[in-house]
Amino acid sequence: MWVTRPDARGILDDPGVQRALPRYIDVVRAKRQAKHLVAKSIEAEYGRRDPVEELWETHDGLLAGYRLVQESVDASRRKPKPVDRSWYDLKVLLGHRLMRECRFCERSCGVNRLRGDKGYCGAGRNFSLYSAFPHMGEEPELVPSGTVFTGGCSMRCIHCQNWDISQWMSSGASVTPELMAVQVKDLADKGCRNLNMVGGDPTPVTWQWLETFRHVDNSIATVWNSNSYYSEEVSRLLAGFIDVYLLDFKYGNDDCAVAISDAPGYWEACTRNHMMAHEHGELIIRVLVLPGHNECCTRPILQWIHDNLGPWTRVNLMFQYRPEWRARERPELSRRLTSEEIEEAREIAAEVGLKNLVRG
């Protein structure tokens, strides 16, 4: 294992990280198995032509008992044996069904992506791969993070720093899940602590990621690096697949979400998905502080996190905002944060009682 950032070397022994991410730490240290391997060991009885409602019923029944299976695998400290027709295979099948009438994000465009149709996100049948590399700029507990950037996004943040990827302003390489699995194995072989799915946003390629990990037998921790604007179906598919949810919490109200990111219903989707992440995995929350939005967004976001997820939730309060893409369309977003706004955001975090902020 190689790590080039000094703050990443001993971070897994940090009390705050150990409190928020104990299972992830054990996966990194090869003391426990990644969730996707556990899911592949759970037998599932279903037919590939069963109605989708019956498939979901089978899936959710197994989800209810997943925790006990995981605890048994954790106690044994052995790599579980995959079965011929597993709960994980059922997830892949359900993802394939969602591709027929796309409902991966909150918009539920309903297009048939298996036929080549494209909805709001612009994603197609295969990955559009822009880059895959050991990332040194993520949270220290993730570094080195095997980060894979794919095209497309379910939102239109006018200040997006990856707008060329999210909005298809440049071209990626068309990659099948089988080829992506080779990328995953290469990143694991290079000593990455995890496989970090990002973009754009990974939501449009949920099925492709599930299909990819059918071909991965490394016990590499999975990180879902998302804007949190994904559907309830996706949150159920991610449960038992994702080890660490690295979720944005962008807005404290729907008015700001619509005006800045064209994301109606963001608050409901975001809070629901954070609760599911908290229940079924481990969680790091990113809160990008926006100029002029401390009272309307930063305060209600941090208060909600404290009240619903607890004061020891791992939160990265981020101050690196810069006006990108179309940000200058809104006067308050046309500048960087002031030192007063940064200090105010830190004071809000202290006032609401959050105790586990990422240092930096």
C-alpha positions as CSV (number, residue, x, y, z in Angstrom):
1,M,0.0,0.0,0.0
2,W,1.4,3.4,-1.0
3,V,0.1,6.7,0.2
4,T,1.6,10.0,-0.8
5,R,-0.5,12.4,1.4
6,P,0.8,12.7,5.0
7,D,-2.6,13.3,6.4
8,A,-3.8,9.9,4.9
9,R,-1.1,7.8,6.5
10,G,-2.6,7.4,10.0
11,I,-6.1,8.6,9.4
12,L,-7.6,5.1,9.7
13,D,-6.6,5.3,13.4
14,D,-8.3,8.6,14.0
15,P,-11.1,8.2,16.6
16,G,-13.6,10.1,14.5
17,V,-12.9,8.0,11.4
18,Q,-13.1,4.8,13.4
19,R,-16.4,5.8,14.9
20,A,-17.9,6.7,11.5
21,L,-16.3,4.0,9.3
22,P,-15.4,0.9,11.3
23,R,-16.3,-1.7,8.8
24,Y,-14.7,0.2,5.9
25,I,-11.5,0.3,7.9
26,D,-11.6,-3.4,8.4
27,V,-12.2,-4.0,4.7
28,V,-9.2,-1.8,3.8
29,R,-7.2,-3.8,6.3
30,A,-8.4,-7.1,4.9
31,K,-10.2,-8.1,8.2
32,R,-13.6,-8.1,6.6
33,Q,-15.0,-8.6,3.1
34,A,-16.5,-6.0,0.8
35,K,-20.3,-6.0,0.7
36,H,-20.5,-7.0,-2.9
37,L,-18.8,-10.3,-2.0
38,V,-21.3,-10.9,0.8
39,A,-24.2,-10.2,-1.5
40,K,-22.9,-12.8,-4.0
41,S,-22.9,-15.5,-1.3
42,I,-26.7,-15.1,-0.7
43,E,-28.9,-17.5,-2.6
44,A,-32.0,-16.0,-4.3
45,E,-34.9,-17.9,-5.8
46,Y,-36.4,-16.1,-8.8
47,G,-37.0,-16.5,-12.5
48,R,-35.4,-14.1,-15.0
49,R,-38.9,-13.6,-16.6
50,D,-40.7,-13.0,-13.3
51,P,-42.8,-9.8,-13.1
52,V,-40.8,-6.9,-11.7
53,E,-43.0,-6.6,-8.7
54,E,-42.2,-10.2,-7.7
55,L,-38.5,-9.6,-8.3
56,W,-38.6,-6.6,-5.9
57,E,-40.5,-8.6,-3.3
58,T,-37.8,-11.3,-3.4
59,H,-35.1,-8.6,-3.3
60,D,-36.5,-6.7,-0.4
61,G,-37.1,-9.9,1.6
62,L,-33.4,-10.8,1.3
63,L,-32.4,-7.2,2.1
64,A,-34.3,-7.6,5.4
65,G,-32.0,-10.5,6.4
66,Y,-28.8,-9.2,4.9
67,R,-27.4,-7.8,8.1
68,L,-27.4,-11.2,9.8
69,V,-25.5,-12.8,6.8
70,Q,-23.0,-9.9,6.9
71,E,-22.4,-10.4,10.6
72,S,-21.8,-14.1,10.1
73,V,-19.3,-13.5,7.3
74,D,-17.6,-10.8,9.4
75,A,-17.3,-13.1,12.3
76,S,-15.7,-15.9,10.2
77,R,-13.2,-13.5,8.6
78,R,-13.3,-15.7,5.5
79,K,-14.1,-14.8,2.0
80,P,-17.6,-16.1,1.3
81,K,-18.2,-18.5,-1.5
82,P,-20.4,-17.1,-4.4
83,V,-23.5,-19.0,-5.3
84,D,-24.9,-19.7,-8.8
85,R,-28.0,-17.5,-8.5
86,S,-27.4,-14.9,-5.9
87,W,-29.1,-11.8,-4.4
88,Y,-26.4,-9.8,-6.2
89,D,-27.4,-11.4,-9.5
90,L,-31.0,-10.3,-8.7
91,K,-29.8,-6.7,-8.2
92,V,-28.2,-6.8,-11.7
93,L,-31.4,-8.1,-13.2
94,L,-33.5,-5.4,-11.5
95,G,-31.0,-2.8,-12.8
96,H,-31.4,-4.2,-16.3
97,R,-35.2,-3.9,-16.0
98,L,-34.8,-0.3,-14.9
99,M,-32.8,0.3,-18.1
100,R,-35.9,-0.6,-20.1
101,E,-37.9,2.3,-18.6
102,C,-35.2,4.4,-16.9
103,R,-36.0,5.3,-13.3
104,F,-32.5,5.6,-11.8
105,C,-32.9,9.2,-10.7
106,E,-35.8,11.2,-9.3
107,R,-36.8,12.4,-12.7
108,S,-38.0,8.9,-13.9
109,C,-37.6,9.8,-17.6
110,G,-38.9,6.4,-18.6
111,V,-36.8,6.1,-21.7
112,N,-35.6,2.7,-23.0
113,R,-31.8,3.0,-22.7
114,L,-31.3,-0.6,-23.8
115,R,-32.7,0.5,-27.2
116,G,-30.4,3.5,-27.2
117,D,-32.8,6.2,-26.1
118,K,-31.5,8.9,-23.9
119,G,-33.2,11.0,-21.2
120,Y,-32.3,14.0,-19.2
121,C,-28.8,12.7,-18.1
122,G,-27.8,11.8,-21.7
123,A,-26.3,8.5,-20.7
124,G,-26.6,5.4,-23.0
125,R,-26.2,1.7,-22.7
126,N,-22.5,1.6,-21.9
127,F,-20.2,3.6,-19.7
128,S,-18.7,6.8,-21.1
129,L,-15.3,6.6,-19.3
130,Y,-13.3,9.8,-18.9
131,S,-10.6,8.8,-16.5
132,A,-9.7,6.1,-13.9
133,F,-6.8,6.7,-11.5
134,P,-5.6,6.7,-7.9
135,H,-7.0,10.0,-6.6
136,M,-5.0,11.8,-3.9
137,G,-7.5,14.7,-3.5
138,E,-10.4,12.9,-1.8
139,E,-11.1,12.7,2.0
140,P,-7.9,11.4,3.7
141,E,-9.6,8.2,4.8
142,L,-10.3,7.4,1.2
143,V,-6.8,8.2,-0.2
144,P,-5.5,6.7,-2.4
145,S,-9.0,6.3,-3.9
146,G,-9.5,4.4,-7.2
147,T,-11.6,7.0,-8.8
148,V,-13.6,6.4,-12.0
149,F,-15.1,9.4,-13.8
150,T,-18.0,8.6,-16.1
151,G,-20.2,10.9,-18.2
152,G,-23.7,12.2,-17.5
153,C,-25.6,13.7,-14.5
154,S,-29.1,13.9,-13.3
155,M,-28.7,17.6,-12.3
156,R,-27.7,20.8,-14.0
157,C,-25.6,22.6,-11.3
158,I,-24.8,25.9,-13.0
159,H,-21.5,26.0,-10.9
160,C,-20.5,22.4,-11.8
161,Q,-16.7,22.0,-11.7
162,N,-17.0,18.9,-13.9
163,W,-19.4,20.4,-16.4
164,D,-17.4,19.1,-19.4
165,I,-18.1,15.5,-18.1
166,S,-21.5,16.0,-16.6
167,Q,-23.0,17.9,-19.6
168,W,-21.2,16.0,-22.4
169,M,-19.1,18.9,-23.5
170,S,-16.2,16.5,-24.2
171,S,-16.1,12.8,-25.2
172,G,-15.3,9.8,-23.1
173,A,-14.5,6.3,-24.2
174,S,-17.4,3.8,-24.6
175,V,-16.6,1.0,-22.1
176,T,-18.6,-2.2,-21.4
177,P,-18.9,-3.5,-17.8
178,E,-16.5,-6.3,-18.6
179,L,-13.8,-3.8,-19.6
180,M,-14.6,-1.6,-16.6
181,A,-14.0,-4.6,-14.3
182,V,-10.5,-4.7,-15.7
183,Q,-10.1,-1.1,-14.6
184,V,-11.3,-1.9,-11.2
185,K,-8.9,-4.8,-10.7
186,D,-6.0,-2.6,-12.0
187,L,-6.8,0.1,-9.4
188,A,-7.0,-2.5,-6.7
189,D,-3.7,-3.9,-7.8
190,K,-2.2,-0.4,-7.5
191,G,-3.1,-0.3,-3.8
192,C,-6.2,1.9,-3.9
193,R,-8.2,1.7,-0.7
194,N,-11.5,1.7,-2.5
195,L,-13.3,2.0,-5.9
196,N,-14.8,5.4,-6.1
197,M,-17.7,5.7,-8.5
198,V,-18.2,9.3,-9.6
199,G,-18.8,11.5,-12.7
200,G,-20.8,13.5,-13.5
201,D,-22.8,11.3,-11.2
202,P,-22.8,7.5,-11.0
203,T,-26.6,7.3,-10.8
204,P,-27.2,7.1,-14.6
205,V,-24.9,4.1,-14.8
206,T,-26.1,2.2,-11.7
207,W,-26.9,-1.0,-13.7
208,Q,-23.5,-0.8,-15.5
209,W,-21.7,-0.6,-12.1
210,L,-23.7,-3.5,-10.8
211,E,-22.9,-5.6,-13.9
212,T,-19.2,-4.6,-13.6
213,F,-18.9,-6.0,-10.1
214,R,-20.2,-9.3,-11.2
215,H,-16.8,-9.7,-12.7
216,V,-14.8,-8.5,-9.7
217,D,-13.7,-10.9,-7.0
218,N,-11.4,-8.5,-5.2
219,S,-12.5,-7.4,-1.7
220,I,-12.2,-3.7,-2.6
221,A,-14.5,-1.3,-0.7
222,T,-17.1,0.4,-2.9
223,V,-17.7,4.1,-2.7
224,W,-20.8,5.7,-4.1
225,N,-19.8,9.3,-4.8
226,S,-23.2,11.0,-5.7
227,N,-25.2,14.1,-5.7
228,S,-27.9,12.2,-3.7
229,Y,-30.6,12.8,-6.4
230,Y,-31.3,9.1,-7.1
231,S,-34.5,7.1,-6.9
232,E,-35.8,4.9,-4.1
233,E,-35.2,1.9,-6.4
234,V,-31.6,2.8,-6.7
235,S,-31.2,3.2,-3.0
236,R,-32.5,-0.4,-2.5
237,L,-30.1,-1.7,-5.2
238,L,-27.2,0.0,-3.5
239,A,-28.0,-1.6,-0.1
240,G,-25.7,-4.6,0.3
241,F,-23.5,-3.4,-2.6
242,I,-22.0,-0.1,-1.4
243,D,-19.6,0.0,1.6
244,V,-19.2,3.8,1.9
245,Y,-21.8,6.4,0.7
246,L,-19.9,9.6,-0.2
247,L,-23.0,11.8,-0.6
248,D,-23.4,15.5,-1.4
249,F,-26.0,17.4,0.6
250,K,-26.3,20.4,-1.7
251,Y,-29.3,22.4,-0.7
252,G,-31.4,23.2,2.4
253,N,-34.6,23.8,0.4
254,D,-36.1,23.0,-2.9
255,D,-36.2,26.6,-4.2
256,C,-32.4,26.8,-4.2
257,A,-32.2,23.3,-5.7
258,V,-34.4,24.2,-8.6
259,A,-32.9,27.6,-9.2
260,I,-29.2,26.4,-9.2
261,S,-29.4,22.8,-10.2
262,D,-32.8,22.2,-11.9
263,A,-33.5,19.5,-9.2
264,P,-37.2,19.6,-8.1
265,G,-37.9,17.5,-5.0
266,Y,-34.2,17.5,-4.1
267,W,-34.8,17.8,-0.3
268,E,-37.1,14.8,-0.1
269,A,-34.8,12.6,-2.3
270,C,-31.6,13.7,-0.6
271,T,-32.9,13.2,3.0
272,R,-34.4,9.8,2.1
273,N,-31.2,8.6,0.5
274,H,-29.1,9.8,3.4
275,M,-31.3,7.9,5.8
276,M,-31.0,4.7,3.6
277,A,-27.2,5.1,3.4
278,H,-27.0,5.5,7.2
279,E,-29.1,2.3,7.6
280,H,-27.3,0.1,5.1
281,G,-23.7,1.3,4.9
282,E,-21.3,3.9,6.2
283,L,-21.5,7.5,5.4
284,I,-19.4,10.6,4.6
285,I,-21.4,13.7,3.8
286,R,-20.0,16.5,1.6
287,V,-21.5,20.0,2.2
288,L,-20.2,22.5,-0.3
289,V,-20.7,25.9,1.2
290,L,-22.0,28.4,-1.4
291,P,-21.6,32.2,-1.3
292,G,-24.7,33.8,0.2
293,H,-26.3,30.5,1.1
294,N,-25.3,29.9,4.8
295,E,-28.8,30.6,6.2
296,C,-30.9,29.1,3.5
297,C,-28.8,26.0,2.9
298,T,-25.8,25.4,5.2
299,R,-27.7,25.8,8.5
300,P,-30.7,23.6,7.7
301,I,-28.5,21.0,6.1
302,L,-26.2,20.7,9.1
303,Q,-29.1,20.8,11.6
304,W,-30.9,18.0,9.7
305,I,-27.7,15.9,9.8
306,H,-27.3,16.4,13.5
307,D,-30.9,15.7,14.3
308,N,-31.4,12.7,12.0
309,L,-28.0,11.0,11.6
310,G,-26.3,12.0,14.8
311,P,-23.5,14.4,15.9
312,W,-20.7,11.9,15.1
313,T,-21.7,11.7,11.4
314,R,-18.6,12.2,9.3
315,V,-19.1,15.6,7.5
316,N,-16.8,17.4,5.1
317,L,-17.6,21.1,5.2
318,M,-16.1,22.2,2.0
319,F,-14.9,25.8,1.3
320,Q,-13.3,25.4,-2.2
321,Y,-16.2,26.8,-4.2
322,R,-15.2,28.6,-7.3
323,P,-17.4,30.1,-10.0
324,E,-17.4,27.6,-12.9
325,W,-19.4,27.0,-16.1
326,R,-22.5,29.2,-15.8
327,A,-22.2,30.3,-12.2
328,R,-22.0,34.0,-13.1
329,E,-25.7,33.9,-14.2
330,R,-26.4,34.3,-10.4
331,P,-24.7,37.3,-8.8
332,E,-24.1,35.6,-5.4
333,L,-22.4,32.6,-7.2
334,S,-20.1,34.8,-9.3
335,R,-17.5,35.1,-6.6
336,R,-15.6,32.9,-4.1
337,L,-16.5,32.6,-0.4
338,T,-15.4,35.4,1.9
339,S,-13.4,34.7,5.1
340,E,-16.5,35.8,7.1
341,E,-18.7,33.2,5.3
342,I,-16.2,30.5,6.0
343,E,-16.1,31.3,9.7
344,E,-19.9,31.6,9.8
345,A,-20.3,28.1,8.4
346,R,-17.8,26.7,10.9
347,E,-19.8,28.4,13.7
348,I,-23.0,26.9,12.4
349,A,-21.5,23.4,12.6
350,A,-20.4,24.1,16.1
351,E,-23.8,25.5,17.1
352,V,-25.8,22.6,15.9
353,G,-23.4,20.2,17.6
354,L,-21.5,18.3,14.8
355,K,-18.4,16.6,16.3
356,N,-16.8,14.8,13.4
357,L,-15.8,17.2,10.7
358,V,-13.1,16.3,8.2
359,R,-10.1,18.3,9.0
360,G,-8.5,20.3,6.2
